[in-house]
Amino acid sequence: MKKTILFSAALTAALLAASLVQAHDDDDAMGPGMMGGGMMEHGGMGGGMGGGMMAFGHPAAAAQAGRSVAIEMKDMAFVPDSLTVKAGETVLFKLHNGGTVMHEFMLGTAAMQTAHRRMMAAEAEKGLPPHHHHMGNAVSLDPGQSASLAWTFTQPGTVEYDCNLPGHYESGMKGAITVTP
């Protein structure tokens, strides 16, 4: 239990730091109010991997969803691997792992995904087993499992959904959501 708490705190701190660095870079390139790589809305600290308010949206209740999108996790692909939503739209992702190994579905900016992949690779190098996510913006599923994740997209731009387990993203397990105005 103590190890899990320490790991969660370290993960949150690392991703928050990566988000803040990326937000600074994105503010210079895109201007205030644009969808940045990790910029959190309203200056809130609930973003990062915790699944709270982020620049591109926030978790929602399944009942708020205007539509459902089925996403199949295969070895090594998401089906579909792209979709389009409108800013302000709430989507219920119905996830199923039809693969033979554990997979994750994580919504995030490119910077968030890269930071998470690096952290998971570092854990694997230390011999640590992959950890499961069940947060507002991420779900991990063992083979045969299903779960849902509801998300409200708030800003136009691109949001990625990736599996960041070592080697999975590199093998093609990634997807893109285009958020239109």
RODO-144572 format. One record per residue: residue number from 1; residue in three letters; x, y, z of N, C-alpha, C in turn. Coordinates in pm, whole numbers, plus 50000, padded with zeros to 5 digits. Layout:
N
+-----+-----+--------+---------+-------+---------+----------+-------+--------+---------+-------+
|   n | res | n_east | n_north |  n_up | ca_east | ca_north | ca_up | c_east | c_north |  c_up |
+-----+-----+--------+---------+-------+---------+----------+-------+--------+---------+-------+
| NUM | ala |      X |       Y |     Z |       X |        Y |     Z |      X |       Y |     Z |
...
+-----+-----+--------+---------+-------+---------+----------+-------+--------+---------+-------+
! end
This chain:
181
+-----+-----+--------+---------+-------+---------+----------+-------+--------+---------+-------+
|   n | res | n_east | n_north |  n_up | ca_east | ca_north | ca_up | c_east | c_north |  c_up |
+-----+-----+--------+---------+-------+---------+----------+-------+--------+---------+-------+
|   1 | met |  50083 |   49881 | 50000 |   50000 |    50000 | 50000 |  50087 |   50125 | 50000 |
|   2 | lys |  50189 |   50125 | 50089 |   50279 |    50241 | 50098 |  50351 |   50262 | 49965 |
|   3 | lys |  50393 |   50150 | 49901 |   50463 |    50156 | 49773 |  50371 |   50216 | 49666 |
|   4 | thr |  50241 |   50179 | 49667 |   50145 |    50231 | 49570 |  50125 |   50380 | 49589 |
|   5 | ile |  50115 |   50426 | 49712 |   50096 |    50569 | 49740 |  50217 |   50647 | 49695 |
|   6 | leu |  50337 |   50597 | 49727 |   50459 |    50666 | 49684 |  50470 |   50670 | 49533 |
|   7 | phe |  50436 |   50558 | 49467 |   50441 |    50553 | 49322 |  50343 |   50655 | 49262 |
|   8 | ser |  50221 |   50659 | 49314 |   50119 |    50752 | 49264 |  50164 |   50896 | 49280 |
|   9 | ala |  50223 |   50929 | 49394 |   50271 |    51065 | 49417 |  50385 |   51100 | 49321 |
|  10 | ala |  50476 |   51007 | 49299 |   50587 |    51032 | 49208 |  50538 |   51048 | 49064 |
|  11 | leu |  50443 |   50964 | 49024 |   50386 |    50973 | 48889 |  50318 |   51107 | 48869 |
|  12 | thr |  50237 |   51148 | 48964 |   50167 |    51276 | 48954 |  50265 |   51391 | 48945 |
|  13 | ala |  50368 |   51390 | 49028 |   50467 |    51497 | 49027 |  50542 |   51503 | 48894 |
|  14 | ala |  50581 |   51388 | 48842 |   50655 |    51384 | 48716 |  50570 |   51435 | 48600 |
|  15 | leu |  50445 |   51392 | 48593 |   50360 |    51435 | 48484 |  50319 |   51581 | 48497 |
|  16 | leu |  50303 |   51629 | 48619 |   50272 |    51770 | 48639 |  50389 |   51855 | 48593 |
|  17 | ala |  50510 |   51814 | 48626 |   50628 |    51888 | 48583 |  50638 |   51891 | 48431 |
|  18 | ala |  50616 |   51776 | 48367 |   50620 |    51771 | 48220 |  50511 |   51859 | 48160 |
|  19 | ser |  50394 |   51858 | 48221 |   50284 |    51941 | 48172 |  50316 |   52088 | 48182 |
|  20 | leu |  50376 |   52129 | 48293 |   50408 |    52270 | 48312 |  50514 |   52316 | 48214 |
|  21 | val |  50615 |   52233 | 48189 |   50718 |    52268 | 48092 |  50655 |   52281 | 47954 |
|  22 | gln |  50573 |   52184 | 47915 |   50509 |    52188 | 47785 |  50413 |   52306 | 47775 |
|  23 | ala |  50341 |   52337 | 47882 |   50247 |    52451 | 47879 |  50322 |   52580 | 47851 |
|  24 | his |  50441 |   52596 | 47909 |   50521 |    52716 | 47884 |  50558 |   52724 | 47737 |
|  25 | asp |  50604 |   52612 | 47680 |   50641 |    52610 | 47539 |  50521 |   52638 | 47451 |
|  26 | asp |  50405 |   52578 | 47482 |   50286 |    52596 | 47401 |  50231 |   52737 | 47412 |
|  27 | asp |  50242 |   52799 | 47530 |   50193 |    52936 | 47545 |  50268 |   53028 | 47451 |
|  28 | asp |  50399 |   53008 | 47436 |   50478 |    53091 | 47347 |  50437 |   53070 | 47202 |
|  29 | ala |  50410 |   52944 | 47165 |   50382 |    52913 | 47026 |  50237 |   52936 | 46987 |
|  30 | met |  50144 |   52918 | 47080 |   50005 |    52917 | 47043 |  49924 |   53032 | 47102 |
|  31 | gly |  49974 |   53095 | 47205 |   49899 |    53203 | 47267 |  49805 |   53154 | 47375 |
|  32 | pro |  49762 |   53242 | 47464 |   49674 |    53203 | 47573 |  49541 |   53149 | 47520 |
|  33 | gly |  49489 |   53053 | 47592 |   49358 |    52999 | 47559 |  49360 |   52892 | 47451 |
|  34 | met |  49473 |   52873 | 47385 |   49480 |    52769 | 47283 |  49509 |   52636 | 47351 |
|  35 | met |  49485 |   52530 | 47279 |   49504 |    52398 | 47336 |  49652 |   52367 | 47342 |
|  36 | gly |  49709 |   52366 | 47462 |   49850 |    52341 | 47481 |  49877 |   52197 | 47518 |
|  37 | gly |  50004 |   52161 | 47519 |   50043 |    52024 | 47543 |  50019 |   51973 | 47682 |
|  38 | gly |  49987 |   52054 | 47777 |   49961 |    52004 | 47911 |  49904 |   52114 | 47995 |
|  39 | met |  49879 |   52228 | 47936 |   49827 |    52343 | 48004 |  49694 |   52308 | 48070 |
|  40 | met |  49679 |   52343 | 48195 |   49556 |    52316 | 48265 |  49468 |   52439 | 48268 |
|  41 | glu |  49339 |   52419 | 48247 |   49246 |    52531 | 48247 |  49236 |   52593 | 48385 |
|  42 | his |  49212 |   52721 | 48389 |   49186 |    52795 | 48511 |  49299 |   52783 | 48613 |
|  43 | gly |  49417 |   52743 | 48569 |   49530 |    52731 | 48661 |  49514 |   52618 | 48761 |
|  44 | gly |  49418 |   52529 | 48739 |   49391 |    52422 | 48836 |  49502 |   52321 | 48842 |
|  45 | met |  49511 |   52255 | 48952 |   49614 |    52153 | 48970 |  49555 |   52013 | 48959 |
|  46 | gly |  49433 |   52002 | 48908 |   49369 |    51872 | 48899 |  49402 |   51798 | 48772 |
|  47 | gly |  49489 |   51851 | 48688 |   49519 |    51788 | 48559 |  49621 |   51679 | 48570 |
|  48 | gly |  49702 |   51663 | 48466 |   49800 |    51556 | 48464 |  49732 |   51422 | 48458 |
|  49 | met |  49792 |   51322 | 48517 |   49737 |    51187 | 48511 |  49621 |   51166 | 48605 |
|  50 | gly |  49593 |   51259 | 48694 |   49483 |    51241 | 48786 |  49348 |   51239 | 48718 |
|  51 | gly |  49341 |   51286 | 48594 |   49218 |    51277 | 48520 |  49122 |   51390 | 48548 |
|  52 | gly |  49164 |   51496 | 48614 |   49077 |    51610 | 48642 |  49071 |   51704 | 48524 |
|  53 | met |  49041 |   51829 | 48551 |   49030 |    51932 | 48447 |  49164 |   51949 | 48377 |
|  54 | met |  49163 |   51936 | 48245 |   49283 |    51954 | 48164 |  49249 |   52051 | 48052 |
|  55 | ala |  49350 |   52100 | 47984 |   49329 |    52199 | 47878 |  49234 |   52147 | 47770 |
|  56 | phe |  49233 |   52017 | 47745 |   49150 |    51963 | 47637 |  49017 |   51908 | 47685 |
|  57 | gly |  48992 |   51909 | 47817 |   48863 |    51861 | 47865 |  48867 |   51809 | 48006 |
|  58 | his |  48765 |   51731 | 48041 |   48753 |    51677 | 48176 |  48665 |   51553 | 48177 |
|  59 | pro |  48679 |   51470 | 48281 |   48594 |    51352 | 48294 |  48448 |   51393 | 48305 |
|  60 | ala |  48360 |   51304 | 48267 |   48217 |    51331 | 48274 |  48144 |   51205 | 48319 |
|  61 | ala |  48020 |   51223 | 48355 |   47934 |    51108 | 48388 |  47885 |   51046 | 48258 |
|  62 | ala |  47873 |   50915 | 48255 |   47828 |    50846 | 48135 |  47693 |   50900 | 48086 |
|  63 | ala |  47606 |   50938 | 48178 |   47473 |    50988 | 48142 |  47479 |   51120 | 48066 |
|  64 | gln |  47592 |   51192 | 48075 |   47607 |    51320 | 48005 |  47647 |   51302 | 47859 |
|  65 | ala |  47686 |   51183 | 47820 |   47738 |    51160 | 47685 |  47629 |   51174 | 47581 |
|  66 | gly |  47662 |   51248 | 47475 |   47572 |    51262 | 47362 |  47584 |   51147 | 47263 |
|  67 | arg |  47695 |   51076 | 47271 |   47715 |    50959 | 47185 |  47817 |   50866 | 47247 |
|  68 | ser |  47814 |   50743 | 47199 |   47909 |    50641 | 47242 |  47998 |   50604 | 47125 |
|  69 | val |  48122 |   50573 | 47156 |   48217 |    50527 | 47055 |  48281 |   50399 | 47109 |
|  70 | ala |  48266 |   50291 | 47035 |   48328 |    50164 | 47073 |  48472 |   50165 | 47023 |
|  71 | ile |  48564 |   50134 | 47115 |   48706 |    50124 | 47080 |  48754 |   49984 | 47118 |
|  72 | glu |  48804 |   49913 | 47019 |   48858 |    49779 | 47040 |  49010 |   49790 | 47052 |
|  73 | met |  49064 |   49733 | 47158 |   49209 |    49727 | 47177 |  49254 |   49591 | 47123 |
|  74 | lys |  49336 |   49596 | 47021 |   49388 |    49473 | 46963 |  49539 |   49472 | 46987 |
|  75 | asp |  49603 |   49364 | 46949 |   49748 |    49359 | 46959 |  49806 |   49397 | 46824 |
|  76 | met |  49853 |   49505 | 46796 |   49887 |    49630 | 46858 |  49818 |   49744 | 46785 |
|  77 | ala |  49691 |   49760 | 46804 |   49617 |    49867 | 46737 |  49489 |   49899 | 46813 |
|  78 | phe |  49443 |   50021 | 46793 |   49309 |    50061 | 46835 |  49221 |   50062 | 46711 |
|  79 | val |  49100 |   50014 | 46723 |   49004 |    50020 | 46614 |  48878 |   50086 | 46667 |
|  80 | pro |  48844 |   50206 | 46617 |   48912 |    50284 | 46515 |  49036 |   50353 | 46573 |
|  81 | asp |  49121 |   50403 | 46483 |   49242 |    50472 | 46529 |  49232 |   50624 | 46510 |
|  82 | ser |  49113 |   50671 | 46472 |   49092 |    50816 | 46465 |  48942 |   50845 | 46471 |
|  83 | leu |  48909 |   50962 | 46519 |   48772 |    51008 | 46519 |  48769 |   51159 | 46533 |
|  84 | thr |  48651 |   51215 | 46509 |   48631 |    51359 | 46519 |  48517 |   51386 | 46615 |
|  85 | val |  48537 |   51484 | 46703 |   48434 |    51528 | 46797 |  48429 |   51681 | 46791 |
|  86 | lys |  48326 |   51737 | 46851 |   48313 |    51883 | 46856 |  48348 |   51931 | 46996 |
|  87 | ala |  48409 |   52049 | 47004 |   48435 |    52111 | 47134 |  48303 |   52125 | 47206 |
|  88 | gly |  48300 |   52087 | 47333 |   48179 |    52088 | 47413 |  48107 |   51954 | 47415 |
|  89 | glu |  48145 |   51863 | 47327 |   48080 |    51732 | 47320 |  48133 |   51638 | 47428 |
|  90 | thr |  48040 |   51560 | 47484 |   48077 |    51455 | 47580 |  48060 |   51320 | 47511 |
|  91 | val |  48166 |   51241 | 47515 |   48168 |    51111 | 47447 |  48189 |   51001 | 47552 |
|  92 | leu |  48112 |   50895 | 47538 |   48131 |    50776 | 47620 |  48210 |   50675 | 47537 |
|  93 | phe |  48334 |   50650 | 47579 |   48418 |    50551 | 47512 |  48389 |   50415 | 47574 |
|  94 | lys |  48345 |   50321 | 47491 |   48321 |    50185 | 47537 |  48440 |   50102 | 47490 |
|  95 | leu |  48524 |   50068 | 47584 |   48653 |    50005 | 47556 |  48646 |   49854 | 47578 |
|  96 | his |  48711 |   49779 | 47490 |   48722 |    49635 | 47507 |  48861 |   49591 | 47464 |
|  97 | asn |  48925 |   49514 | 47550 |   49056 |    49459 | 47516 |  49037 |   49322 | 47453 |
|  98 | gly |  49041 |   49319 | 47320 |   49030 |    49194 | 47247 |  49167 |   49134 | 47216 |
|  99 | gly |  49270 |   49193 | 47276 |   49405 |    49144 | 47255 |  49441 |   49032 | 47351 |
| 100 | thr |  49568 |   48994 | 47348 |   49616 |    48883 | 47431 |  49700 |   48929 | 47549 |
| 101 | val |  49723 |   49062 | 47558 |   49801 |    49118 | 47668 |  49728 |   49241 | 47722 |
| 102 | met |  49771 |   49289 | 47839 |   49714 |    49409 | 47896 |  49739 |   49528 | 47803 |
| 103 | his |  49641 |   49618 | 47795 |   49654 |    49742 | 47720 |  49596 |   49855 | 47802 |
| 104 | glu |  49636 |   49978 | 47767 |   49575 |    50094 | 47830 |  49520 |   50186 | 47723 |
| 105 | phe |  49422 |   50264 | 47763 |   49363 |    50369 | 47680 |  49381 |   50495 | 47762 |
| 106 | met |  49463 |   50587 | 47713 |   49488 |    50712 | 47784 |  49464 |   50828 | 47690 |
| 107 | leu |  49377 |   50920 | 47733 |   49355 |    51045 | 47661 |  49458 |   51144 | 47708 |
| 108 | gly |  49521 |   51216 | 47616 |   49619 |    51316 | 47657 |  49680 |   51387 | 47538 |
| 109 | thr |  49752 |   51489 | 47571 |   49828 |    51562 | 47470 |  49952 |   51481 | 47435 |
| 110 | ala |  50019 |   51519 | 47329 |   50141 |    51450 | 47288 |  50245 |   51453 | 47401 |
| 111 | ala |  50258 |   51568 | 47469 |   50355 |    51580 | 47577 |  50321 |   51489 | 47695 |
| 112 | met |  50193 |   51481 | 47730 |   50152 |    51392 | 47839 |  50182 |   51247 | 47805 |
| 113 | gln |  50151 |   51210 | 47681 |   50172 |    51071 | 47639 |  50321 |   51036 | 47641 |
| 114 | thr |  50404 |   51126 | 47591 |   50548 |    51102 | 47588 |  50603 |   51087 | 47730 |
| 115 | ala |  50562 |   51174 | 47820 |   50609 |    51166 | 47960 |  50565 |   51035 | 48023 |
| 116 | his |  50444 |   50993 | 47996 |   50394 |    50868 | 48055 |  50467 |   50748 | 47997 |
| 117 | arg |  50493 |   50750 | 47866 |   50568 |    50640 | 47803 |  50707 |   50628 | 47864 |
| 118 | arg |  50774 |   50743 | 47884 |   50909 |    50740 | 47944 |  50905 |   50683 | 48085 |
| 119 | met |  50806 |   50723 | 48163 |   50794 |    50674 | 48299 |  50770 |   50523 | 48300 |
| 120 | met |  50682 |   50476 | 48212 |   50653 |    50333 | 48208 |  50774 |   50253 | 48160 |
| 121 | ala |  50852 |   50308 | 48067 |   50973 |    50241 | 48020 |  51076 |   50234 | 48132 |
| 122 | ala |  51089 |   50341 | 48210 |   51184 |    50342 | 48323 |  51143 |   50237 | 48427 |
| 123 | glu |  51014 |   50224 | 48451 |   50966 |    50122 | 48545 |  51000 |   49982 | 48495 |
| 124 | ala |  50978 |   49959 | 48365 |   51006 |    49827 | 48307 |  51155 |   49794 | 48317 |
| 125 | glu |  51240 |   49895 | 48296 |   51384 |    49873 | 48306 |  51424 |   49834 | 48448 |
| 126 | lys |  51348 |   49878 | 48547 |   51374 |    49843 | 48687 |  51312 |   49709 | 48724 |
| 127 | gly |  51244 |   49646 | 48627 |   51182 |    49517 | 48652 |  51045 |   49526 | 48718 |
| 128 | leu |  50988 |   49645 | 48723 |   50855 |    49660 | 48783 |  50748 |   49616 | 48684 |
| 129 | pro |  50643 |   49550 | 48734 |   50535 |    49508 | 48643 |  50453 |   49629 | 48599 |
| 130 | pro |  50386 |   49621 | 48484 |   50299 |    49731 | 48441 |  50189 |   49755 | 48545 |
| 131 | his |  50155 |   49881 | 48564 |   50050 |    49914 | 48660 |  49920 |   49944 | 48586 |
| 132 | his |  49810 |   49928 | 48656 |   49678 |    49953 | 48598 |  49633 |   50094 | 48628 |
| 133 | his |  49567 |   50157 | 48531 |   49509 |    50290 | 48548 |  49358 |   50277 | 48551 |
| 134 | his |  49297 |   50349 | 48640 |   49152 |    50362 | 48643 |  49125 |   50502 | 48692 |
| 135 | met |  49154 |   50599 | 48604 |   49139 |    50741 | 48637 |  49049 |   50804 | 48532 |
| 136 | gly |  49023 |   50933 | 48549 |   48933 |    51003 | 48459 |  48974 |   50999 | 48314 |
| 137 | asn |  49105 |   50999 | 48284 |   49150 |    51002 | 48146 |  49224 |   50875 | 48103 |
| 138 | ala |  49223 |   50772 | 48186 |   49298 |    50651 | 48151 |  49235 |   50526 | 48214 |
| 139 | val |  49239 |   50418 | 48136 |   49190 |    50289 | 48182 |  49285 |   50182 | 48130 |
| 140 | ser |  49320 |   50087 | 48216 |   49398 |    49971 | 48175 |  49308 |   49848 | 48181 |
| 141 | leu |  49321 |   49764 | 48082 |   49237 |    49644 | 48075 |  49320 |   49520 | 48045 |
| 142 | asp |  49293 |   49415 | 48120 |   49352 |    49286 | 48090 |  49278 |   49225 | 47971 |
| 143 | pro |  49334 |   49123 | 47906 |   49266 |    49061 | 47792 |  49124 |   49019 | 47828 |
| 144 | gly |  49031 |   49052 | 47737 |   48892 |    49014 | 47756 |  48809 |   49112 | 47838 |
| 145 | gln |  48873 |   49205 | 47907 |   48799 |    49300 | 47991 |  48741 |   49414 | 47908 |
| 146 | ser |  48635 |   49474 | 47964 |   48571 |    49591 | 47905 |  48552 |   49696 | 48012 |
| 147 | ala |  48546 |   49822 | 47970 |   48522 |    49934 | 48062 |  48474 |   50052 | 47979 |
| 148 | ser |  48423 |   50152 | 48048 |   48379 |    50275 | 47982 |  48452 |   50393 | 48044 |
| 149 | leu |  48468 |   50497 | 47964 |   48529 |    50621 | 48008 |  48453 |   50734 | 47938 |
| 150 | ala |  48398 |   50828 | 48015 |   48326 |    50941 | 47958 |  48412 |   51066 | 47970 |
| 151 | trp |  48417 |   51144 | 47861 |   48504 |    51262 | 47857 |  48433 |   51375 | 47783 |
| 152 | thr |  48443 |   51496 | 47838 |   48395 |    51616 | 47770 |  48514 |   51689 | 47711 |
| 153 | phe |  48512 |   51709 | 47581 |   48619 |    51779 | 47509 |  48585 |   51927 | 47507 |
| 154 | thr |  48676 |   52011 | 47554 |   48644 |    52153 | 47570 |  48711 |   52246 | 47471 |
| 155 | gln |  48820 |   52205 | 47410 |   48898 |    52294 | 47323 |  48925 |   52229 | 47188 |
| 156 | pro |  48915 |   52307 | 47080 |   48955 |    52253 | 46949 |  49104 |   52217 | 46950 |
| 157 | gly |  49138 |   52116 | 46873 |   49277 |    52072 | 46863 |  49283 |   51923 | 46841 |
| 158 | thr |  49395 |   51864 | 46879 |   49414 |    51720 | 46865 |  49444 |   51659 | 47001 |
| 159 | val |  49376 |   51551 | 47032 |   49397 |    51475 | 47154 |  49435 |   51334 | 47111 |
| 160 | glu |  49535 |   51278 | 47176 |   49577 |    51142 | 47143 |  49513 |   51043 | 47239 |
| 161 | tyr |  49490 |   50922 | 47191 |   49463 |    50809 | 47280 |  49566 |   50703 | 47246 |
| 162 | asp |  49646 |   50672 | 47347 |   49760 |    50583 | 47327 |  49761 |   50473 | 47430 |
| 163 | cys |  49829 |   50365 | 47397 |   49867 |    50263 | 47494 |  50016 |   50285 | 47517 |
| 164 | asn |  50050 |   50321 | 47639 |   50188 |    50358 | 47670 |  50269 |   50246 | 47736 |
| 165 | leu |  50216 |   50124 | 47736 |   50296 |    50012 | 47784 |  50418 |   49999 | 47693 |
| 166 | pro |  50533 |   49963 | 47747 |   50655 |    49958 | 47666 |  50637 |   49880 | 47536 |
| 167 | gly |  50669 |   49948 | 47426 |   50663 |    49888 | 47293 |  50528 |   49896 | 47223 |
| 168 | his |  50420 |   49921 | 47297 |   50287 |    49918 | 47235 |  50265 |   50038 | 47142 |
| 169 | tyr |  50294 |   50159 | 47190 |   50278 |    50278 | 47107 |  50367 |   50267 | 46983 |
| 170 | glu |  50490 |   50225 | 47005 |   50587 |    50213 | 46896 |  50543 |   50110 | 46791 |
| 171 | ser |  50462 |   50013 | 46835 |   50412 |    49910 | 46743 |  50282 |   49952 | 46674 |
| 172 | gly |  50234 |   50072 | 46704 |   50116 |    50124 | 46634 |  49992 |   50142 | 46719 |
| 173 | met |  50003 |   50123 | 46848 |   49886 |    50133 | 46934 |  49864 |   50277 | 46976 |
| 174 | lys |  49808 |   50354 | 46882 |   49784 |    50496 | 46904 |  49664 |   50539 | 46821 |
| 175 | gly |  49604 |   50647 | 46865 |   49490 |    50702 | 46793 |  49485 |   50853 | 46812 |
| 176 | ala |  49408 |   50919 | 46726 |   49398 |    51065 | 46733 |  49252 |   51108 | 46727 |
| 177 | ile |  49220 |   51205 | 46810 |   49088 |    51265 | 46810 |  49104 |   51409 | 46765 |
| 178 | thr |  49035 |   51445 | 46657 |   49033 |    51583 | 46611 |  48911 |   51648 | 46675 |
| 179 | val |  48938 |   51753 | 46753 |   48831 |    51827 | 46819 |  48807 |   51953 | 46738 |
| 180 | thr |  48690 |   51964 | 46677 |   48656 |    52078 | 46594 |  48582 |   52184 | 46675 |
| 181 | pro |  48584 |   52310 | 46630 |   48512 |    52415 | 46703 |  48361 |   52392 | 46704 |
+-----+-----+--------+---------+-------+---------+----------+-------+--------+---------+-------+
! end
